[in-house]
């Protein structure tokens, strides 16, 4: 429990620090250089060969009543591979809610969760999505009313369109 509290505190401080100093953060502006890059709050999308990456960011307060609240807008991934595609979701959400879970959905079903976290700690989920269009979005389940302050969610889809084979054998534990 102490580890969980420490991780949650560290994640909160890191995220709030990044939000509070976004305009003057030396890591973002290159030391003392004037900031000449687009806002870090903008969404980002990247596509190359067999990989699609979408990053959703938000820095505005949103009321989160008890129950489900949508965090981001849905994104559609188009999987071409006949055997399906690997989808990885990595949401980081900062909220002032007494108890909440981060939930990523493909269509109307929750992703197969490998890591379950509660509160202001990063989540990491992965699943195989079927061929065709797949709508993905992240929600929070709040046990009590609260407020979402900010989020950064990275969705990555790996599609074996070219028939690439896995080159590194899976290690046994």
C-alpha positions in Angstrom: 0.0 0.0 0.0 2.9 2.4 0.8 4.3 1.7 -2.6 1.0 2.5 -4.3 0.7 5.8 -2.4 4.3 6.7 -3.3 3.7 6.0 -7.0 0.5 7.9 -7.0 2.1 10.9 -5.3 5.1 10.8 -7.7 2.8 10.7 -10.7 0.7 13.5 -9.4 3.7 15.8 -8.7 5.2 15.0 -12.1 2.0 15.7 -14.0 1.1 18.8 -12.1 4.7 20.1 -12.4 4.5 19.6 -16.1 1.1 21.4 -16.3 2.1 24.3 -14.0 5.4 25.0 -15.8 4.3 24.1 -19.3 5.2 27.6 -20.6 8.6 27.8 -18.9 9.6 24.2 -18.5 13.3 24.0 -19.6 12.8 20.5 -20.9 10.1 21.8 -23.3 11.6 25.0 -24.4 15.3 24.0 -24.6 16.8 25.7 -21.6 16.3 29.4 -21.6 15.3 29.6 -25.3 12.0 31.1 -26.2 9.3 28.6 -26.9 8.6 28.3 -30.6 6.9 24.9 -30.8 3.2 24.2 -31.0 1.3 23.8 -27.8 1.9 20.5 -25.9 -1.9 20.3 -25.4 -2.6 19.5 -29.0 -3.4 15.9 -30.1 -0.9 14.1 -32.1 -1.2 11.3 -34.8 1.6 9.4 -36.5 1.5 6.6 -39.1 4.4 4.7 -40.6 4.4 1.2 -42.2 2.7 -1.1 -39.8 2.3 1.3 -36.8 -0.3 3.9 -35.9 0.1 6.2 -32.9 -2.5 8.6 -31.5 -1.8 10.8 -28.5 -4.7 12.6 -26.8 -4.0 15.4 -24.4 -6.3 17.6 -22.2 -5.6 20.3 -19.7 -9.0 21.6 -18.7 -11.1 20.7 -15.8 -14.0 18.4 -16.4 -16.6 17.4 -13.8 -16.6 13.6 -13.1 -19.8 12.5 -11.3 -20.1 9.1 -9.7 -20.0 6.5 -12.5 -18.4 6.6 -16.0 -17.0 9.8 -17.5 -15.5 10.0 -21.0 -12.0 11.3 -20.9 -11.1 11.7 -24.5 -12.9 11.7 -27.9 -13.1 8.3 -29.6 -10.4 7.4 -32.1 -10.8 4.9 -34.9 -8.1 2.4 -35.8 -8.3 0.5 -39.0 -6.7 -3.0 -38.7 -5.8 -4.6 -42.0 -4.2 -7.8 -40.8 -6.4 -10.9 -41.1 -5.1 -12.1 -37.8 -5.9 -8.9 -36.0 -3.7 -6.1 -34.6 -2.0 -5.4 -31.3 -3.4 -2.3 -29.6 -1.7 -0.8 -26.6 -3.3 2.0 -24.5 -1.2 4.0 -22.0 -3.4 6.6 -20.3 -2.1 9.0 -17.6 -4.9 10.8 -15.9 -4.7 13.4 -13.1 -8.0 13.9 -11.1 -9.2 15.0 -7.8 -11.6 12.1 -7.1 -11.8 10.0 -4.0 -11.4 6.7 -5.7 -11.5 6.1 -9.5 -10.3 3.6 -12.1 -9.1 4.2 -15.6 -10.9 2.1 -18.2 -10.0 1.9 -21.9 -12.7 0.6 -24.3 -12.6 -0.9 -27.7 -16.1 -0.5 -29.1 -18.4 -1.1 -26.1 -16.1 -3.6 -24.4 -13.3 -2.9 -21.9 -9.8 -3.9 -23.0 -8.1 -7.0 -21.6 -6.4 -5.3 -18.7 -3.0 -6.6 -17.7 -2.3 -3.9 -15.2 -5.0 -2.5 -12.9 -4.3 0.8 -11.2 -6.5 3.1 -9.2 -6.0 6.9 -9.0 -3.3 9.1 -10.4 -1.0 6.4 -11.7 -0.3 5.4 -15.3 -2.2 2.5 -16.7 -1.1 0.1 -19.4 -3.5 -2.2 -21.3 -3.1 -4.3 -24.4 -5.4 -6.4 -26.5 -5.7 -7.9 -30.0 -8.3 -6.0 -32.0 -10.1 -7.6 -35.0 -9.7 -6.7 -38.7 -11.6 -3.6 -39.7 -12.5 -0.4 -37.9 -12.2 -0.3 -34.1 -13.3 2.7 -32.0 -11.2 3.3 -28.9 -11.6 5.7 -26.0 -10.7 6.0 -22.4 -13.1 6.6 -19.5 -12.9 6.9 -15.7 -15.1 5.1 -13.3 -15.5 7.5 -10.3 -16.6 6.0 -6.9 -17.4 9.6 -5.8 -18.0 13.0 -7.5 -14.8 14.8 -8.5 -12.9 16.7 -11.2 -10.5 15.6 -14.0 -7.6 18.0 -14.3 -5.6 16.7 -17.2 -4.6 13.7 -19.2 -2.2 12.3 -21.8 -3.3 9.0 -23.5 -1.1 7.2 -26.0 -2.8 4.6 -28.2 -0.5 2.5 -30.4 -1.7 -0.1 -33.0 0.7 -2.6 -34.5 -0.6 -4.1 -37.8 1.3 -6.9 -39.6 0.1 -5.8 -43.1 3.4 -6.7 -44.7 3.6 -10.1 -43.1 6.5 -9.2 -40.8 7.5 -12.0 -38.5 8.5 -11.6 -34.8 12.3 -11.8 -34.8 12.9 -11.9 -31.0 11.7 -15.1 -29.3 9.5 -14.7 -26.3 11.4 -15.2 -23.0 9.9 -17.7 -20.6 9.6 -16.6 -17.0 
